[in-house]
Amino acid sequence: MPSEAIRLFKLLCDLLPIGAAEAIVRQRLKPLTTAANPVRNQLGRTYLTLGGAFFKLTAIFEGDARNLYQVTLRVTPAAYAAIRTFARALPGAAAPPLAAAAEWQNSWLGLLPRLRLRPAAGGKGVSARFVGLMPTKKVIVLTQL
């Protein structure tokens, strides 16, 4: 499961900078998902909820073209630990494409760490905020920069 969690994190980090459409997000995440709730529109945004063995995510699509803007990823503690360890190692690693310009930041006394991924040549990046304060509730919020 840790490798699947890291695979999910990498997929989301690939989809956010390009502002993928809902159909592309569903297609790319299909091998990892076991449940999908219908898309709902609210206040100019479209919400897609997908679930898997170790996660539940809500993808938010914005704009006229309904492009992916933000993902709230709720994961099991084991998956959270695997993703956080992987993300923490990115700034020192030379593993493309995620490490092009990775920066790990601690805030709030290290309780709300954030990973910022910026592409090597312009374009949009990704911010991943790790919220793991509760023992059983682990959340990662990925946002397009």
C-alpha positions in Angstrom: 0.0 0.0 0.0 2.8 2.6 0.6 3.8 2.3 -3.1 0.2 2.9 -4.2 -0.1 5.9 -1.9 3.1 7.4 -3.4 1.8 6.6 -6.9 -1.5 8.4 -6.1 0.5 11.4 -4.8 2.6 11.5 -7.9 -0.5 11.3 -10.2 -2.1 14.2 -8.4 1.1 16.2 -8.6 1.1 15.6 -12.4 -2.6 16.4 -12.9 -2.7 19.7 -10.9 -0.2 21.8 -12.8 -1.9 21.1 -16.2 -5.4 21.8 -14.8 -6.7 18.5 -16.0 -10.4 18.1 -16.9 -12.7 15.9 -14.9 -12.7 13.1 -17.5 -8.9 13.0 -17.5 -8.8 12.9 -13.7 -11.3 10.0 -13.6 -9.4 8.1 -16.2 -5.9 8.5 -14.6 -7.2 7.6 -11.1 -9.5 4.7 -12.2 -6.9 2.0 -11.4 -6.7 3.2 -7.8 -10.4 4.0 -7.1 -13.2 1.7 -5.9 -16.0 4.3 -5.5 -17.0 7.5 -7.2 -19.8 9.9 -6.3 -21.6 12.0 -8.9 -20.2 15.3 -9.8 -21.9 18.3 -8.2 -21.8 21.9 -9.1 -21.9 24.6 -6.4 -20.9 28.3 -6.4 -19.1 28.1 -9.8 -17.1 25.0 -8.8 -17.5 21.4 -9.7 -16.7 18.7 -7.0 -15.8 15.1 -7.7 -15.4 12.6 -4.9 -13.5 9.4 -5.4 -12.6 6.6 -2.9 -10.1 3.8 -2.7 -8.8 1.2 -0.3 -6.7 3.7 1.6 -8.0 7.1 0.6 -11.0 9.4 -0.1 -10.4 12.5 -2.2 -12.4 15.5 -3.3 -11.3 17.2 -6.5 -12.3 20.7 -7.1 -12.6 22.0 -10.7 -12.8 25.8 -11.3 -13.2 28.2 -14.2 -15.2 28.1 -17.4 -13.3 25.1 -18.6 -13.7 23.3 -15.2 -10.0 22.6 -14.7 -8.6 20.9 -11.7 -7.6 23.4 -9.1 -7.4 21.7 -5.7 -7.6 18.2 -4.2 -8.3 17.3 -0.6 -6.9 13.8 0.1 -8.0 12.0 3.2 -5.8 8.9 3.8 -5.0 6.2 6.3 -2.2 6.9 8.8 0.1 4.4 7.0 -0.5 6.0 3.6 0.0 9.5 5.1 3.3 8.4 6.6 4.5 7.0 3.3 3.5 10.1 1.3 5.0 12.5 3.9 8.3 10.5 4.0 8.4 10.6 0.2 7.6 14.3 0.0 10.1 15.2 2.7 12.9 13.5 0.7 12.0 15.3 -2.6 14.0 18.5 -2.0 17.2 16.6 -1.6 16.5 14.1 -4.3 17.3 14.4 -8.0 14.4 12.3 -9.1 12.5 14.1 -12.0 9.9 15.3 -12.6 8.7 16.1 -9.1 12.0 17.4 -7.7 12.5 20.1 -10.3 12.2 22.7 -7.7 10.9 21.1 -4.5 10.9 23.0 -1.2 9.9 21.7 2.2 8.6 24.3 4.7 7.6 23.9 8.3 5.1 26.2 9.8 3.2 26.4 13.1 6.0 24.7 15.0 6.2 22.0 12.4 2.6 20.9 12.8 1.5 22.0 9.3 4.4 21.3 6.9 4.1 22.2 3.2 5.8 21.0 0.1 6.0 23.3 -2.8 6.8 21.9 -6.3 7.7 24.4 -9.0 8.4 23.3 -12.6 11.9 23.9 -13.9 10.7 26.1 -16.8 7.8 28.3 -15.8 4.3 26.9 -15.7 2.2 26.2 -12.7 3.4 24.4 -9.6 1.8 22.5 -6.7 1.5 23.2 -3.0 0.9 20.2 -0.7 -0.1 21.0 2.9 0.1 18.1 5.3 -2.4 18.1 8.2 -1.9 15.1 10.5 -2.7 16.5 13.9 -5.3 13.8 14.8 -4.2 10.2 15.1 -6.8 8.8 12.8 -7.6 11.8 10.5 -4.8 12.5 8.1 -5.4 15.0 5.3 -3.2 16.3 2.5 -4.4 19.4 0.6 -2.9 19.8 -2.8 -3.4 23.2 -4.6 -2.3 24.5 -8.0 0.0 27.5 -7.6 
